[in-house]
Amino acid sequence: MSDAGPAPIIVTALFGGEDQAWFDGQRRAYFPPERNVLAAHCTMFHHLAPELGTELKRRLSTLTRGQPSPIARVGGLMNLGRGVAYRIESPELEAIRADLADAFASMLVPQDRAGWRPHVTVQNKVEPAVARALLAQLDAGFAPRPLKVAGLASWWYRGGPWEPLSRHMFA
């Protein structure tokens, strides 16, 4: 952690190398370059309180250590209004997220209490017509594909690129 003090924590799923490279390539191709400051990611929680850091790391370790990767796939595309995302389908990853949401229920912000729609955003903050055009283009050649969920990570959010807090890899 940097000297900047406590910051909200973000939790994401980590992908296998080939899948990460593919998603990153999609972001480079379609995300507005001035806004593309993060690697492709699937956010599980957007804002956990900094004081949860130690307990969160313990829980993430328990959920991943010695456990097989959740079965997952890229199942379709999502219209985000001003962007496009790939929908992630994984009942096992959803169960992990639900377990964490139950554990931290009293401290979740409204965005993290709402239903979770796992996805990887590849375009955002564009005009709706631009997003609809990309959605149609990507959808025309889309076929579901398997996805390697390699682990879970937590990050400090300080307004810019995220700072790593912890990484927890599946067996």
N, C-alpha and C positions, 0 to 999 in steps of 0.2 A: 504494500500500500504506500502511496506517495505521502508526502508531508502535508497534503492539502486537507487532511482530516476526514471524518466520516462522510460517506456519500451513499446514495441509494445503490442497491445491488440488483443486477439483472442476471437472470438464469437462462441459459440457452442449451440446446442440444448441439453436440458436435458431430460432424459427418466424417466418413472415411475419406481418404485423400482424393480418390477419383471423383466422388460426388461433390466434395468441396470445390475442387477445381472446375467442375462443370457449372455449379451454381455461381461461382465467382466470375466465370466467363460470361454467363447470362447477365450478371449485374454490370460487368464492364460494357457489354453490348447495348444495354437498354436503360440503365440508371443514369440520370443526369450526372455527368462527370463531377461537377462541383459539389454534389451531395453524396457521392459514393465514397464515404470515408471509412466504411466498415466492411469486413469480409461478409459474405453471405452467411445468414444465420437463421435459426428457428428459435424465436423468443418464447420461453416457457413462462417467465415472470418478468414484468416490466419494471417493477419498483418494490423491492423488499427493503425493509428498514436496515440500516447499517449494523445495528446491534444484533441482528439475526445471523451475522457472518459466521460465527463459530458453530452455532447449531446447524446452520445450513450446510456447512462443509461436512459436518458429521453425518448428516442425513444423506447428502449426495454420495459420500463414500460408502455408506451402508447400501444404498440403492444400486451401486455399480460394481463394487468390489466382488470379483468372482462370479458375476452375473453375465449371462450371454447378452449380446446386443439385442435390443427390441427389434422384432420383425417390422419393417416399414417399407413404404413405397411412395413415390411421387405419383399421386392419384389423379391429378387434374390441375386445372388452372382456376384462379380466383380473380374476379374483377374487384379491385380496391377503390373504384371510383376515379381516383387520380393516379392509379398505378395498377400493376399486375403482379400476382404471386403464384407460386406453385403450391398446391395443397398437399400436405403431408398426411398420409394415412397410417396410423399405427396405434391400435388399441393398447398395446403394451406401453408405449410412450405416454399415451393419455392416462393410463393407470398410475404411472410414476408421477405425472403432473398432479393428478387428483390426490395422491397420497401427500405430496408436499403442500398442496392447497389446504387440505384438511389440517395438517400440522400447524400451518401459519394462518388459519382462517381469520382469527381475530385481528390480525395485523395487515391483511391484504388491502391494497388500494382498490377502488371500484373497478378499474380496468382489469386487475388480476382476479377479482371476484366474479366478473362476467364470464360467460362461456368462453372456452379456449378453442380457437380455430388454428391448428398448427399449419404453418406455411413459411415459405421463404420468399421474401419480396425481391423481385428483380427489376421493378420499375416503380418509382414513386414521385409524387410532387410534379406531375405533368398535367396538361390539360386533359379533361375527360375524353375528348375525341381521340387524342393520341393514345391514351390507355386502351380505349376500345379497339383501335386499329391494331395495336400490338397483341391484345388478347385474341383477336380473330386470326392474326398471323400465326401465333404460337399454337393456338388450338387446332388449326388446320393440319399440323404435322405432329400433334401430340399423341403419344402412346404411354400408358403407365409404365413405370420402371422401378425396379427394386432400389432401395435406398439403405445405405449402411449408416446406422446411428452408432458412432464409435464411443460416445461418452456424453457427459454433461459438464457444463462450465458455469462459473459465476464470475461476474465482472463488476468493478466499481464504475458507476456512471458519474462523470464530472462535467457533462455538457459537450464534450468532444468525443474523439475516439475512446473506446472503453479501455479501462486498465484491468488486466487479468487479476483475479482474486484466487481462483482455484480451478483445477481440471480433474475430472474423475472419469476414468476410462472403463468401459465394459470389458469383460474377459475376452 
